[in-house]
Amino acid sequence: MTGPRKFVVDHGTPLARETEAARKAFARRDARAMDLAYREAVRLAAEESAELTTTLAMQHVSRLRILGDGTTALERCEEYLGRDWENLQLRLLCAETRLVLGDDSWIGAEVDEIARIAAKQPMRGAGEAQLHRLRGLAAAQRQDTGRALGHLGEARAAFAELGDEAAVAAVELDISAVELQRGAVSEPVRGDDDSPQARLVRSEALRIGGWYEKALAELDPALDALPDPALRFPFLFAEIRLLRLLHAPVDAELMKDLYEAAKQSAQPEENRRAAQRLDPDADSYSVIGMGGHLLQAARAYAETAWRLAETGEAERRVEAKQRLDEAEQLLLTEQAPPEPAGWHVAEWHLAAGEIAFATAKLDHDPATAAQAVRHFQESAETQDAPVVDRISALRRTGDAHDLLRELDAAHREEHLAGSAAAWAEAHGLEEGLAAKQEDDENRIRMLLANPTEFDKRVEAADRAIERGEEYAVAAAVIAMEAARGSAILPRILPGEEPPVRDLPGTGDLAGAWRWIRRAVRGLPRKQLIWMLHATPDGVHHAFIWRSGPFGLHVRHTLVSGEPGRTKIGLANAIDELKDCWRYGVRLEGRLRTPGKAARSIFDEKLNAVEGLLGIGRLGKLPEHIERIAVVAGGDLAEVPFALLPCPGEPEKLLGGEYALSDLPCLSIRRPLRRRARGQRGTRGRQMLLVQPNAADPDTVDEQALEPAEEVPGRKVLDRAAATPAALREALASGGYRQVRIDGHGLFQPDSARDSILLLAPEGESGELSAREFQAMNLVGTGTLMLGACESGMAERIGRDERTGFVRAAFLAGASSVVAARWDALDDVAARVLNSFEKNLRRHPRDIALFRALQEEHEKHHAGPSGHPARWAVWTLYGDVGPQKVWHEPLSRWWDAVLRHLGRKDA
């Protein structure tokens, strides 16, 4: 605060030599040498005058603090105070130094002692201002924020009158800290103050506002400027808490540093308990709170209790009871402040709710569960409560309603609706928090780590399945379907009544079963629907198939993963797998086995994804199943399922045993099926081939593609004629039932709608984007074949919508699309699509593609050097029904007769 008085000593004396040595050591920032010199100077000054001794002692302590050695500063201050117990200036300086070191446990008693001494001796203006500051900080320590702000305001005015700008700035930091204690900041902390304390206060303000990345950026320079371990604890604590809130990895060494800093701090036991709140291995782990270790520990103990209660084991129940008793004692110990801030009220109700919730789970008591709901709702509705507390309270409100659904059967639908609404509101707030972060990786990680309302609904349905509730498995399917994107549905069959996305209400379990029956009406007996949904705690699998004319089977399996990390782990593993083919990387190089490795890079990455999906932990599929339609949203839609092992038969590949297809959601199946009925036909004049890079027999072109097989009567746009304008004109008639576009493509990962097909001529005029393709007329096209590389790649937008050429084709009117997930070899593409076209004359689309891929494997990739990824690149999206019309074999025979007789229009 205010500096010591100036003094003059005689030149050449021992005192002068020591003070000069201290000054030079301070100038070169040598704290040890300065400390030794000042101690000797203070000893020598004691022989001359008390005032000189006090001045030198205060200068010694102040400069040690400036050099960042707060621990030594406090030791010297207490040493000097021991010689002059009632020295008011030293007592004020000692109190300041303790505060700098983070020790405020003594402040109330110290203020009373200073006031007693001040009553016996006159106090100058600076001393009065310092006392006001200490009184304000003592009130803040008691959480009496109104009185604290009053004293601090007087201190600021007094320092301003004295012209002490540094002291004014320090008090303004105190005021900001008290405002933060209330949960808000009335005045912004000055951005030009780069002191560690100012950065800590700014960081805390940013954290409360949800700007976690910006808060971290404030802390890094502050930690670099703090060499004294005793000063580092609050900064390390703030840093690790922000990393936890971002769900970023926290290095074990960083946690070790935090415990070490707590050990060396002024309040080692208090800070050790605080550090445990950030340690997932500790019982009191909880990162969201603003303070008050008692409330935090009460919450943590209650959370531990209900997790123990879920196991159902007798010993665990006894341990859970003990934890609840501890939590209740901690809650009773917590004293309400004179002016409770929003965060304190919110956290108190949150802790009380956790205890009631755990008790209800343990005792199966609906009255206690209802009490938990009331506490959680009170916490969520508290004015000025931090958003992270609101999110936690809303999540628990949903959990408590879900528990009441089990315990209070008379109001089951009401509790189902209450849980869904609370979970949805919580996730909406989390999306807002994630949006405040600038780094995509942080935003995505935050959203993946926190369960959505759909995740919670799927998990609730899984618990109901375990309890044996009727139709609970149908609720799981509906929750998984609700999580899939649905923005495309109105464009498939516009104006359809009832709405194609007419999902039943959350509590309508019988309606859920009826909806599933309606959604899979007409499902071939040999086809199975496989739905997947990843939550932070595991991967849920649902299998739907028919048996007989009316039999319907639904099976649900949960593959548990690492709690809180499963969805993130899957996203990272899938992202690493995609690195094998995106950003210009050719997959061929990743399929070769390097050196003495047991498997290729691609196989290693795929194996990691397979393990996280838990394919090996799924039961064998029904024996009669030959076809599978996969409904996988989010990052799971990027998984090449054809290359995964069959459930229960790890030695076989899914793509080698089953005819696979892909649907963005189950709701789209029937609309696409109805649309496809009017788009059938495999006769030559109903087919269009676009081949800009077709081989020219008169020239040699390394970029030329393998020619497609000739089909009598087929319209062909090749070489220079294969322009975007010509394609648009040809499609305008709406008469082509099959459209095949062979060519090169380029996927744009940052904007999939700007991905392009390379038509003729070379350059921009020959580029056709997915955005432009969507505007073309495919209303008559039942099957679109995109032979271009990467044509099946997509980009996720919104919650679960995927953009790219496949979606563009659906929106343009097509019912099914065959496209490549990654770089396809030209010769493989030509053979597979040629075979697929032939097979369409006899088989449904998925079986036609399956047979084409099987033929490609057996003829060209069955040897040791072959790899299934070379043919499994192809995926059928959308409707799997037949492309042919029932009478086409006869029509095709009659056309052949006419051609034999010389009719050119046949």
Residue pairs with C-beta under 8 A, 6 or more apart in sequence:
1 92
1 93
1 96
1 126
1 129
1 130
1 133
1 159
1 164
1 166
1 167
1 170
2 126
2 129
2 130
2 159
2 162
2 164
2 167
3 58
3 59
3 62
4 54
4 55
4 56
4 58
4 59
4 62
5 51
5 55
6 55
7 52
7 55
7 56
9 15
9 16
9 19
9 52
10 16
14 44
15 41
15 44
15 45
15 48
18 37
18 38
18 40
18 41
18 44
19 37
19 41
19 56
21 33
21 37
22 34
22 37
22 38
22 41
22 60
22 63
25 31
25 33
25 34
25 37
26 34
26 63
26 66
26 67
29 67
31 64
31 67
31 68
31 69
31 72
34 63
34 64
34 67
35 60
35 64
35 69
35 72
35 76
38 56
38 59
38 60
38 63
38 76
39 60
39 76
41 56
41 60
42 53
42 56
42 57
42 60
42 80
45 52
45 53
45 56
46 53
46 83
50 84
53 84
54 84
54 87
54 89
54 90
57 76
57 77
57 80
57 90
58 89
58 90
58 93
60 76
60 80
61 73
61 76
61 77
61 80
61 93
61 94
61 97
62 73
62 93
64 70
64 72
64 73
64 76
65 73
65 97
65 100
68 225
68 226
68 227
68 228
68 231
69 227
69 228
70 97
70 100
70 101
70 228
70 230
70 231
71 101
71 228
71 229
71 230
71 264
73 97
73 100
74 94
74 97
74 98
74 101
74 266
77 90
77 93
77 94
77 97
78 94
80 87
80 90
81 87
81 90
81 91
81 94
84 90
86 117
86 120
86 121
88 114
88 117
88 118
88 121
88 123
88 127
89 127
91 110
91 113
91 114
91 117
92 114
92 127
92 130
92 131
92 134
95 107
95 110
95 111
95 114
95 134
96 130
98 104
98 106
98 107
98 110
98 266
99 107
99 137
100 197
100 231
101 230
101 231
101 265
101 266
102 230
102 231
102 233
102 234
102 265
102 266
102 267
102 271
103 265
103 266
103 267
104 137
104 141
105 267
105 270
107 134
107 137
107 138
107 141
108 138
108 141
108 142
110 134
110 138
111 131
111 134
111 135
111 138
114 131
114 134
115 131
118 127
118 131
123 131
125 158
125 161
125 162
126 158
126 159
126 162
126 164
126 167
128 158
129 154
129 155
129 158
129 159
129 162
129 164
129 167
130 155
132 151
132 152
132 154
132 155
132 158
133 151
133 152
133 155
133 171
133 174
135 151
136 147
136 148
136 149
136 150
136 151
136 152
136 155
136 174
136 178
137 148
137 152
137 174
138 148
139 145
139 147
139 148
139 151
140 148
140 174
140 177
140 178
140 181
142 337
142 338
143 181
143 337
143 338
143 339
143 340
143 341
143 344
144 337
144 338
144 339
145 178
145 181
145 182
145 337
145 339
145 341
146 338
146 339
147 338
148 178
149 175
149 178
149 179
152 171
152 174
152 175
152 178
153 175
155 171
156 168
156 171
156 172
156 175
159 167
159 168
159 171
160 168
169 190
169 193
169 198
170 197
172 187
172 189
172 190
173 189
173 193
173 197
173 198
173 201
175 187
176 185
176 187
176 189
176 201
176 205
177 201
177 204
179 185
179 186
179 187
180 201
180 204
180 205
180 208
181 290
181 291
181 341
182 341
182 342
182 343
182 384
183 208
183 290
183 341
183 342
183 343
183 384
183 385
183 386
184 208
184 384
185 205
185 208
188 205
189 198
189 201
189 202
189 205
190 198
191 202
194 221
196 222
196 223
196 225
196 226
196 231
196 235
199 218
199 219
199 221
199 222
200 218
200 219
200 222
200 234
200 235
200 238
202 215
202 218
203 215
203 216
203 218
203 219
203 222
203 238
203 242
204 215
204 238
206 212
206 214
206 215
206 218
207 215
207 238
207 241
207 242
207 245
208 290
208 386
209 436
210 387
210 388
210 432
210 433
210 436
211 436
211 437
212 242
212 245
212 246
212 433
212 436
212 437
212 442
213 246
213 437
213 438
213 439
213 442
215 238
215 242
216 239
216 242
216 243
216 246
219 235
219 238
219 239
219 242
222 235
223 232
223 235
223 236
223 239
226 232
226 235
229 260
229 261
229 264
229 265
230 261
230 264
230 265
230 266
232 257
232 261
233 258
233 261
233 262
233 264
233 265
233 271
236 254
236 257
236 258
236 261
237 258
237 271
237 274
237 275
237 278
239 254
240 250
240 254
240 255
240 258
240 278
241 278
241 287
243 249
243 250
244 250
244 278
244 287
245 287
245 288
245 388
246 437
246 442
246 445
246 446
247 445
247 446
247 448
247 449
247 450
247 568
248 442
248 445
250 278
255 275
255 278
255 279
258 275
258 278
259 272
259 275
261 271
262 268
262 271
262 272
262 274
262 275
263 272
265 271
270 293
273 284
273 293
273 297
274 293
276 282
276 283
276 284
276 285
277 284
277 285
277 286
277 287
277 289
277 293
277 296
277 297
277 300
278 285
278 287
279 285
283 297
283 300
283 301
283 304
283 323
284 293
284 296
284 297
284 300
284 301
285 300
286 296
286 299
286 300
286 303
288 386
288 388
288 389
288 391
288 392
289 295
289 296
289 299
289 343
289 347
289 389
290 343
290 347
290 386
290 389
291 343
292 334
292 344
292 347
294 330
294 331
294 333
294 334
295 330
295 331
295 334
295 344
295 347
295 348
295 350
295 351
296 347
297 327
297 330
298 327
298 328
298 330
298 331
298 334
298 351
298 354
298 355
299 327
299 347
299 350
299 351
299 354
301 323
301 324
301 326
301 327
301 330
302 323
302 324
302 327
302 351
302 354
302 355
302 357
302 358
303 354
303 358
304 320
304 323
305 320
305 321
305 323
305 324
305 327
305 358
305 362
306 320
306 354
306 357
306 358
306 361
306 362
308 316
308 317
308 319
308 320
308 323
309 316
309 317
309 320
309 358
309 361
309 362
310 361
317 362
320 358
320 362
321 362
323 358
324 355
324 358
324 359
324 362
327 351
327 354
327 355
327 358
328 355
330 351
331 348
331 351
331 352
331 355
334 348
334 351
336 344
336 348
337 344
341 384
342 382
342 383
342 384
342 385
342 386
343 384
343 385
343 386
343 389
345 379
345 382
345 385
346 379
346 380
346 382
346 385
346 386
346 389
346 390
346 393
347 379
347 389
348 379
349 375
349 376
349 378
349 379
349 382
349 393
350 375
350 376
350 379
350 389
350 392
350 393
350 396
352 375
353 372
353 373
353 374
353 375
353 376
353 379
353 393
353 396
353 400
354 372
354 396
356 368
356 369
356 371
356 372
356 375
357 369
357 372
357 376
357 396
357 399
357 400
357 403
359 365
359 368
360 366
360 368
360 369
360 371
360 372
360 400
360 403
360 407
361 403
364 407
365 407
366 404
366 407
366 408
369 400
369 403
369 404
369 407
369 408
370 404
370 408
372 396
372 400
372 403
373 397
373 400
373 401
373 404
373 418
376 393
376 394
376 396
376 397
376 400
377 393
377 397
379 385
379 389
379 390
379 393
380 390
380 393
380 394
380 397
382 389
385 393
387 429
387 432
387 433
388 433
390 426
390 429
391 426
391 429
391 430
391 433
394 422
394 423
394 425
394 426
394 429
395 422
395 423
395 426
395 451
395 456
397 418
397 419
397 422
398 418
398 419
398 420
398 421
398 422
398 423
398 426
398 453
398 456
399 419
399 456
401 415
401 416
401 418
401 419
401 422
402 415
402 416
402 419
402 456
402 460
402 463
404 411
404 415
405 412
405 415
405 416
405 419
405 460
405 464
406 463
406 464
406 467
408 415
412 507
413 505
413 506
413 507
413 508
414 507
415 507
416 506
416 507
417 505
417 506
417 507
419 456
419 457
419 460
419 506
420 453
420 457
420 506
423 451
423 452
423 453
423 456
423 457
424 453
426 453
427 450
427 451
427 452
427 453
430 446
430 447
430 450
431 447
433 446
434 442
434 443
434 446
434 447
435 443
437 443
437 446
444 571
445 568
448 536
448 567
448 568
448 571
449 536
449 564
449 565
449 567
449 568
450 536
451 459
451 535
451 536
451 537
452 483
452 799
454 479
454 480
454 482
454 483
454 533
455 483
455 533
455 535
455 536
457 475
457 479
457 482
457 506
458 476
458 479
458 480
458 483
458 533
458 535
458 540
459 535
459 537
460 475
460 479
461 472
461 473
461 475
461 476
461 479
461 556
462 476
462 540
462 556
462 558
464 472
464 475
465 472
465 473
465 476
465 556
469 509
470 509
471 509
471 510
471 512
471 513
472 509
473 542
473 554
473 555
473 556
474 509
474 512
474 513
474 515
474 516
474 554
475 509
475 512
476 540
476 542
476 556
477 512
477 516
477 531
477 542
477 544
477 554
477 556
477 666
478 503
478 504
478 512
478 515
478 516
479 533
480 531
480 532
480 533
480 540
480 542
480 631
481 503
481 531
481 631
481 665
481 666
481 667
482 503
483 533
483 633
483 799
483 800
484 631
484 633
484 664
484 665
484 666
484 667
484 800
485 633
485 664
485 665
485 798
485 799
485 800
485 801
485 802
486 501
486 665
486 667
487 798
487 801
488 664
488 668
488 801
488 807
488 810
488 811
489 500
489 501
489 665
489 667
489 668
489 671
490 500
491 810
491 811
492 500
492 668
492 671
492 672
492 675
492 810
493 500
493 671
493 674
493 675
496 671
500 667
500 668
500 670
500 671
501 667
502 515
503 515
503 667
504 511
504 512
504 514
504 515
505 511
516 544
516 552
516 554
517 552
518 670
519 666
519 667
519 669
519 670
520 529
520 544
520 546
520 552
520 666
520 669
521 670
522 670
522 673
523 529
523 544
523 545
523 546
524 546
524 627
524 844
525 545
525 546
525 547
525 548
525 624
526 624
526 625
526 626
526 627
527 545
527 625
527 626
527 627
527 628
527 629
527 880
528 543
528 544
528 545
528 621
528 622
528 625
528 627
528 628
528 629
529 542
529 543
529 544
529 545
529 628
529 629
529 631
529 666
530 541
530 542
530 543
530 628
530 629
530 630
530 631
531 541
531 542
531 543
531 544
531 631
531 632
531 666
532 539
532 540
532 541
532 542
532 613
532 630
532 631
532 632
532 633
532 636
533 539
533 540
533 542
533 633
533 636
534 540
534 566
534 567
534 570
534 634
534 635
534 636
535 566
535 567
536 563
536 564
536 565
536 566
536 567
536 568
537 560
537 561
537 563
537 564
537 566
538 558
538 559
538 560
538 561
538 566
538 614
539 558
539 559
539 561
539 566
539 570
539 612
539 613
539 614
540 556
540 557
540 558
540 559
541 556
541 557
541 558
541 559
541 614
541 618
542 554
542 555
542 556
542 557
543 553
543 554
543 555
543 556
543 557
543 621
544 552
544 553
544 554
545 552
545 553
545 622
545 625
546 552
546 553
547 553
547 622
547 624
553 622
555 619
557 617
557 618
557 619
559 613
559 614
559 617
559 618
561 569
561 570
561 612
561 614
562 569
566 612
569 612
570 609
570 612
570 613
570 635
570 636
571 635
573 605
573 608
573 609
573 612
574 609
574 635
574 636
574 638
574 639
575 635
576 605
576 608
577 602
577 605
577 606
577 608
577 609
577 638
577 639
578 638
579 585
579 605
580 587
580 590
580 601
580 602
580 605
580 822
581 587
581 590
581 790
581 821
581 822
581 823
582 747
582 749
582 793
582 822
583 749
586 823
587 602
587 822
587 823
587 869
588 823
588 825
590 600
590 601
590 602
591 600
591 602
591 867
591 869
591 870
592 600
593 599
593 600
594 600
594 601
599 607
600 867
602 869
606 640
606 643
606 644
609 639
610 616
610 644
610 645
613 636
613 639
613 644
615 644
615 645
615 647
615 650
616 645
616 650
618 647
618 648
619 647
619 648
620 646
620 647
620 648
620 649
621 628
621 646
621 647
621 648
625 658
626 658
626 659
626 847
627 658
627 659
627 660
627 661
627 846
627 847
627 850
627 880
628 641
628 654
628 658
628 659
628 660
628 661
629 660
629 661
629 662
629 663
629 669
629 846
629 880
630 641
630 660
630 661
630 662
630 663
631 663
631 664
631 665
631 666
632 639
632 641
632 662
633 664
633 665
633 800
634 796
634 800
635 796
637 662
637 664
637 794
637 802
640 821
640 869
640 872
640 873
640 875
641 654
641 655
641 660
642 653
642 654
642 655
642 656
642 660
642 853
642 868
642 872
642 875
643 653
643 654
643 655
643 868
643 869
643 872
644 653
644 654
645 651
645 652
645 653
645 654
646 652
646 653
646 654
646 657
646 658
649 657
653 868
653 872
654 660
655 850
655 853
655 868
655 872
656 854
656 857
656 868
658 850
659 846
659 847
659 849
659 850
659 880
660 846
660 850
660 875
660 876
661 845
661 846
661 875
661 876
661 877
661 878
661 880
662 875
662 876
662 877
662 878
663 669
663 877
663 878
664 802
664 807
668 878
669 879
672 810
672 815
672 816
672 878
672 879
673 815
673 879
673 881
675 813
675 815
675 879
676 782
676 815
676 816
676 879
676 881
677 881
678 780
679 737
679 779
679 780
679 781
679 782
679 814
679 815
680 737
680 782
680 882
680 883
680 884
680 885
681 737
681 738
681 782
681 883
681 884
681 885
681 888
682 737
682 738
682 837
682 840
682 841
682 883
682 884
682 885
682 888
683 713
683 888
683 891
683 892
683 895
684 711
684 712
684 713
684 714
684 895
685 713
685 714
685 715
686 735
686 736
686 737
686 738
687 711
687 713
687 714
687 715
687 736
687 737
687 738
687 739
687 740
687 837
688 714
688 715
688 716
688 717
688 730
688 731
688 736
688 738
688 739
688 740
689 708
689 711
689 714
689 715
689 716
689 717
689 718
689 740
689 742
690 717
690 718
690 722
690 727
690 739
690 740
690 741
690 742
690 743
690 759
691 705
691 707
691 708
691 716
691 717
691 718
691 719
691 722
691 741
691 742
691 743
692 717
692 718
692 719
692 722
692 742
692 743
692 758
692 759
692 760
692 766
693 701
693 703
693 704
693 705
693 719
693 742
693 743
693 744
694 704
694 705
694 707
694 708
694 718
694 719
694 722
694 742
695 701
695 704
695 705
695 706
695 707
696 704
696 719
703 744
705 742
705 743
705 787
705 826
705 829
705 830
706 826
706 827
706 829
706 830
706 831
707 830
708 740
708 742
708 830
708 833
708 834
709 834
709 837
711 837
712 895
712 899
712 906
713 895
713 906
715 730
715 736
717 723
717 726
717 727
717 730
719 760
720 760
720 761
721 760
722 743
722 759
722 760
723 759
723 760
723 761
723 765
723 766
724 759
724 765
724 766
724 767
724 768
724 772
727 741
727 759
727 768
727 776
728 776
730 736
731 739
731 776
731 777
731 778
731 781
732 777
733 777
733 780
734 777
734 779
734 780
734 813
735 780
736 780
736 781
737 780
737 781
737 782
737 783
737 883
738 781
738 782
738 783
738 784
738 785
738 837
738 840
738 883
739 778
739 781
739 783
739 784
739 785
739 814
740 784
740 785
740 787
740 833
740 837
741 757
741 784
741 785
741 786
741 787
741 788
742 787
742 788
742 829
742 830
742 833
743 757
743 758
743 759
743 787
743 788
744 757
744 758
744 788
744 789
745 755
745 756
745 757
745 758
745 786
745 788
745 789
745 790
745 791
745 805
746 755
746 756
746 758
746 790
747 755
747 790
747 793
747 804
748 754
748 755
748 756
749 793
749 795
750 795
751 795
752 770
752 793
752 794
752 795
752 802
752 803
752 804
753 769
753 770
753 771
753 774
753 795
753 803
753 804
753 808
754 769
754 770
754 771
755 769
755 770
755 790
755 793
755 804
755 805
756 767
756 768
756 769
756 770
757 767
757 768
757 773
757 786
757 788
757 791
757 805
758 766
758 767
758 788
759 766
759 767
759 768
760 766
770 803
770 804
770 805
770 807
770 808
771 808
773 805
773 808
773 809
773 812
774 807
774 808
774 809
774 811
774 812
775 812
776 812
777 812
777 813
778 784
778 809
778 812
778 813
778 814
779 812
779 813
780 813
781 809
781 813
781 814
781 815
782 814
782 815
782 816
782 879
782 883
783 814
783 815
783 816
783 817
783 818
783 840
783 845
783 883
784 809
784 814
784 816
784 817
784 818
785 817
785 818
785 833
785 836
785 837
786 792
786 805
786 806
786 809
786 817
786 818
786 819
786 820
787 820
787 824
787 829
787 830
787 833
788 805
788 820
789 820
789 822
789 823
789 824
790 820
790 821
790 822
790 823
791 804
791 805
791 806
791 819
791 820
792 804
792 805
792 806
792 817
792 819
792 820
792 821
792 875
792 877
793 804
793 821
793 822
794 802
794 803
794 804
794 806
794 807
795 802
795 803
795 804
796 802
797 803
801 807
805 817
805 819
806 817
806 819
806 877
809 817
810 817
810 877
810 878
814 878
815 878
815 879
816 845
816 876
816 877
816 878
816 879
816 880
817 876
817 877
817 878
818 833
818 836
818 845
818 849
818 874
818 875
818 876
818 877
819 874
819 875
819 877
820 829
820 873
820 874
820 875
821 873
821 874
821 875
822 873
823 873
824 873
824 874
825 870
828 856
828 860
828 870
828 871
828 873
831 856
831 860
832 849
832 852
832 853
832 856
832 871
832 874
833 852
835 851
835 852
835 855
835 856
836 848
836 849
836 852
839 847
839 848
839 849
839 851
839 852
840 848
840 882
840 883
840 884
841 884
841 888
841 889
841 892
842 848
842 884
843 851
843 882
844 880
844 881
844 882
845 876
845 879
845 880
845 881
845 882
845 883
846 876
846 880
848 883
849 874
849 876
853 871
853 872
853 874
856 871
857 866
857 868
857 871
860 866
861 867
861 868
861 870
861 871
895 906
896 906
898 905
898 906
899 906
